Amino acid sequence: MLTKTRAPKFALDNIHKHLAQTSYEDPFLLLDTDILRHNAQRFMEAMPRVQPHFAVKSNPDARVLSCLKEEGVRFEVASKAEIDALLVMDVPPAEIFYSNPIKSRAYLQYAADVGVEWYVIDSPEELLKVIEIKPDAKLYLRIYTTNEGSGYALSSKFGAHPEDITTIINLAAERKANLAGLTFHVGSQCTNINNWRVGIQTARTVFDQMIEAGLKPELLNLGGGYPVELGTPVPSIQDIADVVNGQLRAFPEDVRIIAEPGRFMVADAGYFVSQVVGKTTRCGKPWLYIDAGFYGGLIELKDGLGYQMLSDKSGALVETTVAGPTCDSIDVCVENQALPNDLEEHDFLYIKNAGAYSNACASEFNGFPIPGVVVI
């Protein structure tokens, strides 16, 4: 049973304690499971009707998945490997939502073989592909909605527009496909609460279209995009819930409501720890080179989301360029980052709220290691 708890804080003391106990070798992400659990609890408390399905892509570490499973969180996936990660944990396949709008036939066949039931589509071609492989698949249609005010707009690659929606609904009715739900995505790290209002209202209209066509919609998937405070204020989960809960009154109680939070669940549970490996001045501006970068787990820094960097130094703050260790010129994490001017080689940088899309996005490009994950 969920109980309201005081929000746990991630203290730098946790990092210092770990560094004191272990010899530092490579960058790592330190994750606090108390914060993971708290985030799961407050999401469900804010929106009691909404069952969260964690976006595995945001952090697929098995300990993260296990912790969230214990809190009653379910999961959505985009690949065979993510399905396998959940099956190893005895997650029932019927509870796994396959939310990648474009899937290879091989991956579809695998998902069908292991018992996955729910599959997203956003095109006529994908509908036909899915029902060819699994005729009794439960389908949910991803519809376009505004991504205004989001850190990453996700509406350009996926999401059926009104003219396509009609075509897909008619095709589902003609082929007797079980098009049973809808989904949308307001954009990653969304700070515009109105996007949820627009998305839900649009979904209600499309529900009516489906019913008119003889379909029986039973699912509304609110997608992801729930933000975390990276450095500037963002709407709270309660602010978002106030809109969502009100809009959901337009849907009968027998309609299943889910969502796909990723960043919200895991971002503020983690600090990314890296070390300065070089320092110089270029064109009169200070540069720091650290042992992780664009390829090593810090890909989102380059997109200007405003991650906070902390250190143990107390010098005057100066605008600094922070770059990764590879020989690729794209490996520049951030420019004009305010950092102490007395940072030197071997000093540590601590990147706050980096529990999502860090270790998950890292590669071994140029021979540098994927950051480890330490769980406390």
C-alpha positions in Angstrom: 0.0 0.0 0.0 1.3 3.5 -0.9 2.0 5.9 1.9 2.9 9.5 1.6 6.5 10.0 2.5 8.9 12.9 2.9 10.9 13.4 -0.3 14.4 11.9 0.1 17.3 14.0 -1.0 20.3 12.9 -2.9 23.3 14.1 -1.0 26.8 14.5 -2.3 27.8 12.8 0.9 26.7 9.6 -0.8 29.1 10.1 -3.6 32.0 11.1 -1.3 31.4 8.0 0.8 31.5 5.7 -2.2 34.7 7.4 -3.6 36.3 7.0 -0.2 35.5 3.3 -0.2 36.4 2.5 -3.8 39.3 3.4 -6.0 38.0 5.6 -8.8 38.8 4.2 -12.3 36.1 5.2 -14.7 32.9 7.4 -14.8 29.8 6.0 -13.1 26.2 6.7 -12.3 25.2 6.6 -8.6 21.5 5.8 -8.2 19.5 6.0 -5.0 16.6 3.5 -4.8 14.8 5.4 -2.1 14.3 8.2 -4.6 13.2 5.7 -7.3 10.6 4.3 -4.9 9.4 7.8 -3.9 9.0 8.9 -7.5 6.9 5.8 -8.3 4.7 6.5 -5.2 4.1 10.2 -5.9 3.2 9.5 -9.5 0.5 7.0 -8.5 -0.7 9.2 -5.7 -1.1 12.2 -8.0 -3.0 10.2 -10.7 -4.7 7.2 -9.0 -6.5 6.2 -12.2 -3.3 6.1 -14.2 -1.1 2.9 -14.2 2.5 3.9 -14.9 4.5 1.7 -17.4 8.1 2.7 -17.0 9.9 3.6 -20.3 12.7 1.0 -20.1 14.8 2.9 -22.6 15.4 5.7 -20.1 17.4 3.4 -17.8 17.4 -0.4 -18.5 19.6 -1.3 -15.5 18.1 -4.5 -14.0 18.2 -3.1 -10.5 16.2 0.0 -11.6 13.6 -2.2 -13.2 13.4 -4.6 -10.2 12.9 -1.7 -7.8 10.1 -0.1 -9.8 8.4 -3.5 -10.3 8.4 -3.9 -6.5 6.5 -0.5 -6.3 3.8 -1.7 -8.6 5.1 0.0 -11.8 4.7 -1.9 -15.1 6.7 -1.4 -18.3 6.8 -0.4 -21.9 9.4 -1.5 -24.4 10.8 -0.7 -27.8 13.0 -3.8 -28.6 13.6 -7.5 -28.2 16.4 -6.9 -25.7 14.0 -4.8 -23.5 11.4 -7.5 -23.6 14.1 -10.1 -22.5 15.2 -7.9 -19.6 11.6 -8.0 -18.3 11.0 -11.7 -18.9 14.1 -12.5 -16.8 12.3 -10.7 -13.9 9.1 -12.7 -14.5 7.1 -9.7 -15.7 4.0 -11.1 -17.3 4.2 -10.6 -21.1 0.5 -9.4 -21.1 1.6 -6.4 -19.0 4.3 -5.3 -21.4 3.3 -2.6 -23.9 5.3 -2.6 -27.1 5.3 1.2 -27.8 7.8 1.5 -30.7 5.6 2.6 -33.7 7.9 0.9 -36.2 8.9 -2.7 -35.5 10.8 -5.2 -37.5 9.0 -8.4 -38.4 11.6 -10.4 -36.5 11.0 -8.5 -33.3 7.3 -8.6 -33.8 7.4 -12.4 -34.2 9.5 -12.7 -31.1 7.1 -10.5 -29.1 4.1 -12.5 -30.3 5.9 -15.8 -29.5 6.6 -14.9 -25.9 3.1 -13.6 -25.3 3.1 -9.8 -25.6 -0.4 -8.6 -26.4 -0.4 -4.8 -26.9 1.3 -3.1 -29.9 1.4 0.5 -30.9 0.9 1.6 -34.5 0.7 4.9 -36.3 0.4 4.0 -40.0 -1.7 1.7 -42.1 1.4 -0.3 -43.1 2.3 -1.0 -39.5 -1.3 -2.1 -38.7 -1.1 -4.6 -41.6 2.3 -5.8 -40.6 1.3 -6.5 -37.0 -1.9 -8.3 -37.7 -0.2 -10.4 -40.4 2.1 -11.7 -37.7 -0.3 -11.7 -34.8 -4.0 -11.5 -36.0 -5.4 -11.1 -32.4 -3.0 -8.3 -31.4 -4.4 -5.5 -29.3 -3.5 -2.3 -31.1 -3.2 1.2 -29.8 -2.9 4.1 -32.3 -0.4 6.8 -31.7 -1.9 10.2 -32.7 -0.2 13.5 -33.3 -0.4 16.1 -30.6 1.4 19.4 -30.0 4.9 19.2 -28.4 5.1 23.0 -27.7 7.2 23.7 -24.6 9.1 20.3 -24.5 12.8 19.7 -24.3 12.6 17.2 -27.2 9.8 17.4 -29.7 8.8 13.9 -30.6 5.9 14.7 -32.9 8.0 14.9 -36.1 8.9 11.2 -36.4 5.8 9.5 -35.0 2.1 10.2 -34.6 -0.8 9.9 -37.1 -2.4 13.1 -38.3 -6.2 13.6 -38.7 -6.4 12.4 -42.3 -4.3 9.4 -41.5 -6.3 8.6 -38.4 -9.5 8.2 -40.5 -7.7 5.9 -42.9 -6.3 3.7 -40.1 -9.6 3.4 -38.3 -11.4 2.4 -41.5 -8.7 -0.1 -42.3 -8.9 -1.6 -38.8 -12.7 -2.0 -39.1 -12.4 -3.5 -42.6 -9.7 -6.0 -41.6 -11.5 -6.7 -38.2 -8.3 -5.8 -36.4 -8.6 -5.2 -32.7 -7.7 -1.5 -32.7 -8.5 -1.0 -29.0 -6.7 2.1 -27.8 -5.0 5.4 -28.4 -1.8 7.0 -27.2 0.0 10.3 -27.7 3.3 11.9 -26.5 3.5 15.5 -25.4 7.3 15.7 -25.9 10.1 14.7 -23.6 10.7 17.0 -20.6 7.5 18.8 -21.3 6.9 22.0 -19.4 3.6 23.0 -21.1 0.8 21.5 -19.1 -1.7 22.4 -21.8 -0.2 19.7 -24.0 -1.8 17.0 -21.8 -5.2 18.8 -22.1 -5.0 19.0 -25.9 -3.8 15.4 -26.2 -6.6 14.0 -24.0 -9.3 16.1 -25.7 -8.0 15.0 -29.1 -8.1 11.4 -27.9 -11.7 11.7 -26.8 -12.6 12.9 -30.3 -10.8 10.0 -31.9 -12.4 7.5 -29.4 -15.8 8.7 -30.8 -14.5 8.1 -34.4 -13.5 4.6 -33.4 -16.8 3.8 -31.9 -18.7 5.1 -34.9 -16.6 2.7 -37.1 -17.7 -0.2 -34.9 -14.4 -0.5 -32.9 -14.4 -0.9 -29.2 -11.7 1.3 -27.6 -10.7 0.3 -24.1 -7.3 1.9 -23.5 -5.9 5.4 -23.3 -2.2 5.7 -23.0 -1.0 9.2 -21.9 2.6 8.5 -23.0 5.6 10.1 -21.4 7.1 13.6 -21.1 6.7 14.2 -17.3 9.5 16.6 -16.5 12.1 16.9 -13.7 13.8 20.0 -12.5 17.2 20.1 -14.1 18.1 23.6 -13.2 15.0 25.7 -13.8 11.5 25.3 -12.3 9.1 22.9 -14.1 5.5 22.0 -13.5 5.1 19.5 -10.6 3.5 16.1 -11.0 0.5 17.5 -9.0 0.2 20.5 -11.4 0.0 18.0 -14.3 -2.3 15.7 -12.4 -4.8 18.5 -11.8 -5.2 18.8 -15.6 -5.0 15.1 -16.4 -7.5 14.0 -13.7 -10.0 16.5 -14.8 -9.8 15.6 -18.4 -10.1 11.9 -17.7 -13.6 12.4 -16.5 -14.6 12.4 -20.2 -13.7 8.7 -20.3 -15.9 5.9 -18.7 -14.5 4.1 -15.7 -14.1 0.9 -17.7 -11.5 2.6 -20.0 -8.0 1.6 -18.9 -5.7 4.5 -18.4 -1.9 4.1 -18.5 1.2 6.3 -18.9 4.8 5.8 -19.8 7.0 7.9 -17.5 10.7 7.5 -17.9 12.8 10.5 -17.0 10.3 11.4 -14.2 10.9 8.1 -12.5 14.7 7.9 -12.6 16.4 11.2 -13.5 16.7 12.8 -10.0 17.6 9.5 -8.4 21.1 9.6 -10.1 24.3 11.6 -10.1 26.8 11.1 -12.9 30.3 11.1 -11.6 33.2 12.0 -13.9 36.8 13.2 -13.5 38.8 16.0 -15.2 41.5 14.6 -17.4 42.7 17.8 -19.0 42.5 21.6 -18.8 43.5 24.3 -21.2 42.5 27.8 -22.5 41.4 28.2 -26.1 40.8 31.7 -27.6 40.9 33.1 -24.1 38.2 30.7 -22.7 38.7 27.9 -20.3 38.2 24.3 -21.5 37.9 21.2 -19.3 38.1 17.7 -20.7 36.5 15.0 -18.7 36.6 11.2 -18.9 33.0 10.9 -20.2 31.3 12.8 -22.9 28.8 12.8 -25.8 29.4 9.1 -26.4 30.0 8.1 -22.8 26.6 8.9 -21.3 26.3 12.7 -21.5 24.6 13.0 -24.9 21.8 15.1 -23.4 24.1 17.8 -22.2 24.8 18.8 -25.8 21.1 19.5 -26.3 21.0 22.3 -23.8 18.5 20.9 -21.3 20.4 22.7 -18.5 21.9 19.9 -16.3 23.6 21.2 -13.2 27.3 20.4 -12.7 28.7 20.5 -9.2 32.2 20.1 -7.9 34.2 20.2 -4.6 36.0 23.4 -5.6 35.0 26.9 -4.5 36.8 29.2 -6.9 35.1 32.0 -8.8 32.6 30.8 -11.4 33.7 31.2 -15.0 32.0 30.2 -18.3 33.7 27.0 -19.3 33.5 24.6 -22.2 33.3 21.0 -21.1 34.4 18.3 -23.6 34.6 14.5 -23.6 37.7 12.4 -24.0 37.3 11.1 -27.5 39.1 12.4 -30.5 35.8 13.3 -32.2 35.1 17.0 -32.5 31.4 16.5 -31.9 32.3 15.3 -28.3 31.7 18.7 -26.7 29.2 18.4 -23.9 28.4 22.0 -23.1 29.6 25.5 -23.7 29.5 28.4 -21.2 28.9 26.2 -18.2 29.5 28.1 -15.0 32.2 26.2 -13.1 34.9 27.1 -10.5 38.1 28.5 -12.0 40.2 26.4 -9.7 39.1 23.0 -11.1 42.2 21.0 -12.1 43.1 17.6 -13.5 41.9 14.7 -11.2 39.1 16.8 -9.7 35.6 15.4 -9.9 32.5 16.8 -11.6 29.1 15.7 -10.4 26.2 16.0 -12.8 22.9 16.2 -11.0 19.6 14.5 -12.1 21.4 12.3 -14.7 19.6 9.0 -13.9 17.8 8.9 -17.2 19.3 8.6 -20.7 22.9 8.5 -19.4 24.2 4.9 -19.0 21.3 4.0 -21.4 22.7 6.1 -24.2 26.4 5.4 -23.7 28.6 3.5 -26.1 32.3 2.3 -26.3 33.1 4.6 -29.2 36.8 5.2 -29.5 37.5 2.6 -26.9 36.2 4.5 -23.9 34.1 2.5 -21.4 30.4 2.6 -20.8 29.9 4.2 -17.4 29.2 1.8 -14.6 26.0 2.0 -12.4 26.3 1.9 -8.6 23.0 1.4 -6.8 22.5 2.4 -3.1 
